[in-house]
């Protein structure tokens, strides 16, 4: 599907990389809180908080 846009070798390498990254969930960190001074939000919370920005 990506053949018109990406060389086959690159697409194969990318798929190999993605499949190697599916060993499990990544460990959680406190980086967001350390950088912003606030706890991180879930995507669901962010989406609810910003829903108005996406309404017509």
N, CA, C and O atoms as CSV, one atom per row, in Angstrom:
chain,resi,resn,atom,element,x,y,z
A,1,UNK,N,N,0.818,-1.184,0.000
A,1,UNK,CA,C,0.000,0.000,0.000
A,1,UNK,C,C,0.871,1.260,0.000
A,1,UNK,O,O,0.479,2.276,-0.574
A,2,UNK,N,N,2.016,1.209,0.620
A,2,UNK,CA,C,2.866,2.391,0.674
A,2,UNK,C,C,3.908,2.419,-0.439
A,2,UNK,O,O,4.700,3.358,-0.516
A,3,UNK,N,N,3.918,1.412,-1.296
A,3,UNK,CA,C,4.932,1.282,-2.341
A,3,UNK,C,C,5.115,2.549,-3.189
A,3,UNK,O,O,6.251,2.866,-3.542
A,4,UNK,N,N,4.054,3.284,-3.530
A,4,UNK,CA,C,4.266,4.497,-4.324
A,4,UNK,C,C,4.999,5.606,-3.561
A,4,UNK,O,O,5.484,6.560,-4.169
A,5,UNK,N,N,5.078,5.485,-2.248
A,5,UNK,CA,C,5.617,6.568,-1.427
A,5,UNK,C,C,6.915,6.236,-0.706
A,5,UNK,O,O,7.700,7.128,-0.385
A,6,UNK,N,N,7.139,4.945,-0.451
A,6,UNK,CA,C,8.266,4.527,0.380
A,6,UNK,C,C,8.999,3.375,-0.297
A,6,UNK,O,O,8.360,2.431,-0.762
A,7,UNK,N,N,10.334,3.434,-0.362
A,7,UNK,CA,C,11.073,2.293,-0.914
A,7,UNK,C,C,10.790,1.019,-0.112
A,7,UNK,O,O,10.621,1.077,1.106
A,8,UNK,N,N,10.737,-0.104,-0.776
A,8,UNK,CA,C,10.375,-1.374,-0.149
A,8,UNK,C,C,11.264,-1.696,1.045
A,8,UNK,O,O,10.774,-2.166,2.072
A,9,UNK,N,N,12.567,-1.448,0.922
A,9,UNK,CA,C,13.476,-1.763,2.020
A,9,UNK,C,C,13.139,-0.947,3.270
A,9,UNK,O,O,13.196,-1.459,4.388
A,10,UNK,N,N,12.791,0.312,3.071
A,10,UNK,CA,C,12.433,1.162,4.200
A,10,UNK,C,C,11.126,0.693,4.829
A,10,UNK,O,O,11.016,0.625,6.053
A,11,UNK,N,N,10.143,0.373,4.007
A,11,UNK,CA,C,8.861,-0.102,4.522
A,11,UNK,C,C,9.043,-1.392,5.315
A,11,UNK,O,O,8.453,-1.551,6.383
A,12,UNK,N,N,9.850,-2.309,4.802
A,12,UNK,CA,C,10.111,-3.562,5.522
A,12,UNK,C,C,10.796,-3.290,6.855
A,12,UNK,O,O,10.432,-3.883,7.870
A,13,UNK,N,N,11.791,-2.392,6.860
A,13,UNK,CA,C,12.503,-2.070,8.096
A,13,UNK,C,C,11.563,-1.421,9.107
A,13,UNK,O,O,11.636,-1.704,10.303
A,14,UNK,N,N,10.691,-0.558,8.626
A,14,UNK,CA,C,9.736,0.103,9.511
A,14,UNK,C,C,8.775,-0.908,10.120
A,14,UNK,O,O,8.511,-0.862,11.321
A,15,UNK,N,N,8.253,-1.814,9.315
A,15,UNK,CA,C,7.358,-2.845,9.838
A,15,UNK,C,C,8.076,-3.751,10.833
A,15,UNK,O,O,7.497,-4.135,11.849
A,16,UNK,N,N,9.337,-4.097,10.550
A,16,UNK,CA,C,10.117,-4.900,11.496
A,16,UNK,C,C,10.277,-4.156,12.825
A,16,UNK,O,O,10.142,-4.747,13.897
A,17,UNK,N,N,10.563,-2.872,12.742
A,17,UNK,CA,C,10.727,-2.068,13.959
A,17,UNK,C,C,9.424,-2.031,14.748
A,17,UNK,O,O,9.427,-2.257,15.958
A,18,UNK,N,N,8.320,-1.752,14.080
A,18,UNK,CA,C,7.034,-1.683,14.772
A,18,UNK,C,C,6.687,-3.012,15.424
A,18,UNK,O,O,6.179,-3.034,16.545
A,19,UNK,N,N,6.951,-4.121,14.742
A,19,UNK,CA,C,6.618,-5.421,15.328
A,19,UNK,C,C,7.497,-5.712,16.539
A,19,UNK,O,O,7.059,-6.395,17.465
A,20,UNK,N,N,8.719,-5.211,16.549
A,20,UNK,CA,C,9.609,-5.409,17.696
A,20,UNK,C,C,9.181,-4.562,18.890
A,20,UNK,O,O,9.559,-4.856,20.023
A,21,UNK,N,N,8.413,-3.535,18.651
A,21,UNK,CA,C,7.993,-2.625,19.721
A,21,UNK,C,C,6.694,-3.055,20.393
A,21,UNK,O,O,6.172,-2.320,21.230
A,22,UNK,N,N,6.175,-4.192,20.061
A,22,UNK,CA,C,4.889,-4.609,20.603
A,22,UNK,C,C,5.047,-5.615,21.736
A,22,UNK,O,O,4.139,-6.405,21.993
A,23,UNK,N,N,6.179,-5.595,22.409
A,23,UNK,CA,C,6.430,-6.543,23.485
A,23,UNK,C,C,5.559,-6.271,24.707
A,23,UNK,O,O,5.377,-7.160,25.539
A,24,UNK,N,N,5.035,-5.095,24.829
A,24,UNK,CA,C,4.191,-4.758,25.973
A,24,UNK,C,C,4.123,-3.260,26.150
A,24,UNK,O,O,4.722,-2.508,25.382
A,25,UNK,N,N,3.403,-2.829,27.150
A,25,UNK,CA,C,3.266,-1.394,27.368
A,25,UNK,C,C,4.598,-0.771,27.804
A,25,UNK,O,O,5.426,-1.420,28.444
A,26,UNK,N,N,4.775,0.465,27.451
A,26,UNK,CA,C,5.986,1.171,27.859
A,26,UNK,C,C,5.851,1.566,29.324
A,26,UNK,O,O,4.740,1.786,29.805
A,27,UNK,N,N,6.960,1.656,30.031
A,27,UNK,CA,C,6.875,2.064,31.434
A,27,UNK,C,C,6.411,3.516,31.558
A,27,UNK,O,O,6.768,4.366,30.742
A,28,UNK,N,N,5.626,3.780,32.573
A,28,UNK,CA,C,5.155,5.137,32.816
A,28,UNK,C,C,6.241,5.943,33.510
A,28,UNK,O,O,7.016,5.416,34.308
A,29,UNK,N,N,6.281,7.216,33.193
A,29,UNK,CA,C,7.237,8.120,33.825
A,29,UNK,C,C,6.494,9.322,34.375
A,29,UNK,O,O,5.298,9.483,34.133
A,30,UNK,N,N,7.187,10.152,35.103
A,30,UNK,CA,C,6.606,11.388,35.644
A,30,UNK,C,C,7.134,12.601,34.887
A,30,UNK,O,O,7.108,13.717,35.404
A,31,UNK,N,N,7.611,12.387,33.667
A,31,UNK,CA,C,8.247,13.456,32.909
A,31,UNK,C,C,7.305,14.636,32.675
A,31,UNK,O,O,7.715,15.785,32.836
A,32,UNK,N,N,6.067,14.377,32.305
A,32,UNK,CA,C,5.121,15.475,32.048
A,32,UNK,C,C,4.962,16.318,33.303
A,32,UNK,O,O,5.028,17.546,33.244
A,33,UNK,N,N,4.754,15.668,34.425
A,33,UNK,CA,C,4.581,16.407,35.677
A,33,UNK,C,C,5.854,17.173,36.042
A,33,UNK,O,O,5.783,18.307,36.515
A,34,UNK,N,N,7.003,16.561,35.827
A,34,UNK,CA,C,8.266,17.245,36.136
A,34,UNK,C,C,8.463,18.477,35.250
A,34,UNK,O,O,8.982,19.492,35.713
A,35,UNK,N,N,8.057,18.397,33.986
A,35,UNK,CA,C,8.244,19.516,33.062
A,35,UNK,C,C,7.192,20.602,33.220
A,35,UNK,O,O,7.497,21.788,33.092
A,36,UNK,N,N,5.945,20.201,33.498
A,36,UNK,CA,C,4.851,21.178,33.521
A,36,UNK,C,C,4.425,21.593,34.923
A,36,UNK,O,O,3.754,22.610,35.100
A,37,UNK,N,N,4.818,20.798,35.921
A,37,UNK,CA,C,4.375,21.083,37.280
A,37,UNK,C,C,2.969,20.600,37.558
A,37,UNK,O,O,2.423,20.871,38.628
A,38,UNK,N,N,2.366,19.883,36.606
A,38,UNK,CA,C,1.017,19.334,36.760
A,38,UNK,C,C,1.019,17.862,36.366
A,38,UNK,O,O,1.812,17.458,35.515
A,39,UNK,N,N,0.156,17.059,36.962
A,39,UNK,CA,C,0.086,15.654,36.544
A,39,UNK,C,C,-0.396,15.528,35.098
A,39,UNK,O,O,-1.156,16.365,34.613
A,40,UNK,N,N,0.047,14.493,34.431
A,40,UNK,CA,C,-0.391,14.229,33.061
A,40,UNK,C,C,-1.866,13.865,33.047
A,40,UNK,O,O,-2.401,13.338,34.022
A,41,UNK,N,N,-2.519,14.158,31.916
A,41,UNK,CA,C,-3.917,13.766,31.724
A,41,UNK,C,C,-3.976,12.605,30.751
A,41,UNK,O,O,-3.058,12.409,29.954
A,42,UNK,N,N,-5.034,11.845,30.813
A,42,UNK,CA,C,-5.271,10.816,29.812
A,42,UNK,C,C,-5.717,11.492,28.525
A,42,UNK,O,O,-6.127,12.653,28.537
A,43,UNK,N,N,-5.637,10.771,27.422
A,43,UNK,CA,C,-6.127,11.328,26.167
A,43,UNK,C,C,-7.621,11.614,26.275
A,43,UNK,O,O,-8.093,12.630,25.765
A,44,UNK,N,N,-8.367,10.732,26.930
A,44,UNK,CA,C,-9.816,10.936,27.078
A,44,UNK,C,C,-10.103,12.246,27.815
A,44,UNK,O,O,-11.014,12.985,27.440
A,45,UNK,N,N,-9.325,12.533,28.866
A,45,UNK,CA,C,-9.523,13.774,29.615
A,45,UNK,C,C,-9.171,14.976,28.750
A,45,UNK,O,O,-9.895,15.972,28.748
A,46,UNK,N,N,-8.058,14.890,28.012
A,46,UNK,CA,C,-7.662,15.980,27.131
A,46,UNK,C,C,-8.752,16.229,26.081
A,46,UNK,O,O,-9.122,17.375,25.822
A,47,UNK,N,N,-9.259,15.152,25.483
A,47,UNK,CA,C,-10.296,15.289,24.455
A,47,UNK,C,C,-11.552,15.943,25.022
A,47,UNK,O,O,-12.149,16.812,24.386
A,48,UNK,N,N,-11.950,15.521,26.224
A,48,UNK,CA,C,-13.132,16.134,26.840
A,48,UNK,C,C,-12.885,17.602,27.131
A,48,UNK,O,O,-13.766,18.432,26.905
A,49,UNK,N,N,-11.702,17.938,27.627
A,49,UNK,CA,C,-11.369,19.313,27.948
A,49,UNK,C,C,-11.326,20.216,26.721
A,49,UNK,O,O,-11.581,21.416,26.828
A,50,UNK,N,N,-11.006,19.651,25.550
A,50,UNK,CA,C,-10.838,20.458,24.336
A,50,UNK,C,C,-11.907,20.180,23.278
A,50,UNK,O,O,-11.752,20.602,22.132
A,51,UNK,N,N,-12.969,19.494,23.627
A,51,UNK,CA,C,-14.001,19.126,22.658
A,51,UNK,C,C,-14.557,20.346,21.933
A,51,UNK,O,O,-14.847,20.269,20.739
A,52,UNK,N,N,-14.709,21.449,22.617
A,52,UNK,CA,C,-15.249,22.651,21.988
A,52,UNK,C,C,-14.421,23.166,20.833
A,52,UNK,O,O,-14.958,23.779,19.911
A,53,UNK,N,N,-13.133,22.929,20.868
A,53,UNK,CA,C,-12.252,23.389,19.801
A,53,UNK,C,C,-12.478,22.618,18.502
A,53,UNK,O,O,-12.057,23.070,17.437
A,54,UNK,N,N,-13.132,21.468,18.576
A,54,UNK,CA,C,-13.333,20.626,17.409
A,54,UNK,C,C,-14.773,20.639,16.903
A,54,UNK,O,O,-15.102,19.949,15.939
A,55,UNK,N,N,-15.600,21.396,17.532
A,55,UNK,CA,C,-17.001,21.506,17.085
A,55,UNK,C,C,-17.111,22.588,16.027
A,55,UNK,O,O,-16.441,23.619,16.094
A,56,UNK,N,N,-17.965,22.332,15.053
A,56,UNK,CA,C,-18.171,23.289,13.958
A,56,UNK,C,C,-18.841,24.507,14.384
A,56,UNK,O,O,-19.079,25.398,13.569
